[in-house]
């Protein structure tokens, strides 16, 4: 029996290919498909089939990727991942983007639940993508003893 990879696991819950990263005249560029204009997206960077990063955005995926293309001086996550992506591309690795858009169907007590916000911490904690800097810390609720 073959073990399921992290990529297999995220695809099994609905992540699908959203495009890829390329180097264009020494700068990052993103080739995105129809998921580019999706909002409330959970996205992942996958390098040569290995899950490297999971993030979320309430913006469109296109706008979020623009932040990685041209990070500002006060955006450490964008700066770090811009470097990670550029390094991977320089080594001849393929950098793909996968996305899980919010289908709007998840509700709790009559309120919409943002699927990306609800899943991000758990996926990072369980799958430990290296570019996320380790696993997400457990919330106080999960670490405090019950009285």
C-alpha positions in Angstrom: 0.0 0.0 0.0 1.4 3.4 -1.0 1.3 6.2 1.5 -0.8 9.3 0.6 1.4 12.4 -0.1 0.4 15.8 1.3 -0.5 16.8 -2.2 -2.8 13.7 -2.5 -4.4 14.7 0.9 -5.2 18.3 -0.1 -6.5 17.2 -3.5 -8.8 14.7 -1.7 -10.5 17.5 0.1 -11.0 19.6 -3.1 -7.8 21.5 -3.8 -7.3 21.8 -7.5 -4.7 23.2 -9.8 -5.0 27.0 -10.1 -1.8 27.7 -12.1 1.9 28.0 -11.8 4.7 30.4 -11.0 7.3 31.3 -13.6 10.3 33.6 -13.9 9.8 36.2 -16.5 12.8 38.5 -17.2 14.1 37.7 -13.7 10.8 38.6 -12.0 8.0 36.4 -10.7 4.9 35.9 -12.7 1.8 33.8 -12.1 -0.1 32.0 -14.8 -3.5 31.4 -13.3 -6.6 29.7 -14.5 -10.4 30.3 -13.9 -9.8 30.2 -10.1 -7.9 33.5 -10.4 -10.9 35.6 -9.5 -12.1 33.4 -6.6 -12.3 35.0 -3.1 -12.0 33.4 0.3 -9.5 30.9 -1.0 -7.2 28.5 0.7 -4.2 28.1 -1.5 -1.0 26.1 -1.6 2.4 26.3 -3.2 3.6 22.9 -4.5 7.2 22.4 -5.7 7.8 19.4 -7.9 4.9 17.6 -6.3 5.8 18.5 -2.7 3.5 20.7 -0.6 5.6 23.7 0.6 3.1 26.3 1.8 -0.6 26.8 2.7 -2.2 30.2 3.0 -5.6 31.9 2.9 -6.9 35.1 1.4 -10.2 36.9 1.4 -9.0 38.8 -1.7 -9.1 37.3 -5.1 -6.3 34.7 -5.7 -5.0 37.0 -8.5 -4.6 39.9 -6.1 -3.0 37.7 -3.4 -0.4 36.3 -5.9 0.4 39.9 -6.8 1.6 40.5 -3.2 4.1 37.7 -3.7 5.3 39.1 -7.0 6.1 42.5 -5.6 6.3 42.3 -1.8 6.4 45.5 0.2 9.1 46.1 2.9 6.6 45.5 5.7 5.3 42.1 4.3 7.6 39.4 5.7 5.5 36.5 4.5 5.4 37.9 1.0 9.2 38.6 1.0 10.0 35.1 2.4 7.8 33.3 -0.1 9.0 35.5 -3.0 12.5 34.3 -2.2 11.4 30.6 -1.7 9.6 30.6 -5.1 12.5 32.4 -6.9 15.0 29.9 -5.4 12.9 26.9 -6.5 12.5 28.2 -10.0 16.3 29.0 -10.2 16.9 25.3 -9.3 14.7 24.3 -12.2 11.9 23.1 -10.1 8.2 23.5 -11.1 6.2 25.7 -8.7 2.5 25.1 -8.9 -0.4 26.8 -7.2 -3.4 24.8 -5.9 -6.6 26.3 -4.5 -9.7 25.4 -2.6 -12.3 28.2 -3.2 -15.1 28.7 -0.7 -18.3 27.3 -2.2 -20.4 29.3 0.2 -22.3 26.3 1.5 -20.8 26.1 5.0 -23.0 27.7 7.6 -23.2 27.5 11.4 -26.2 29.0 13.3 -27.3 30.8 10.2 -23.8 32.4 9.7 -21.5 31.7 6.7 -18.3 30.0 7.8 -15.2 31.0 5.7 -13.9 27.5 4.7 -10.3 28.9 4.2 -10.2 30.5 7.7 -11.7 27.3 9.2 -9.2 24.9 7.6 -5.9 26.8 7.4 -4.5 26.2 10.9 -5.5 22.6 11.0 -4.0 21.8 7.6 -0.7 23.5 8.6 -0.6 21.8 11.9 -1.2 18.4 10.4 0.7 18.6 7.1 3.6 20.9 8.3 4.5 22.6 5.0 8.1 23.8 5.4 7.6 27.3 4.1 5.0 28.0 6.8 7.8 27.9 9.3 6.6 24.9 11.2 3.3 24.0 12.6 0.6 26.4 13.8 0.4 26.7 17.5 -2.6 25.1 19.2 -5.1 27.7 20.3 -5.5 28.3 24.1 -8.8 26.4 23.9 -7.0 23.3 22.7 -4.1 23.5 25.2 -5.9 24.4 28.4 -7.0 21.6 30.7 -10.8 21.3 31.1 -11.9 21.9 34.7 
